[in-house]
Amino acid sequence: MTDDLHAELQRLRAENDRLKQSGRGKLAMKVSEKGALSVYGMGRFPVTLYKEQWLRLLAAAEDIKAFIEANQANLKTKE
């Protein structure tokens, strides 16, 4: 491999790593083609629900938090 190609490969790898790190922890939202709300940044794929489903989930936020707290020992974290 020539020095120029090697240098370009290194530059692209560094840029790729920087882009991966800059987007971590940020959530992004968009309206899907079918009119649902897609939330990006939770995992590999977006979480997509319709408006009434999101509202129902958000209304249950305290119950979800309590469930997580009660089941802390059985739940895993993604690192």
Secondary structure by P-SEA (a helix, b strand, c coil): ccaaaaaaaaaaaaaaaaaaaaaccbbbbbbcccbbbbbcccccccccccaaaaaaaaaaaaaaaaaaaaacccccccc
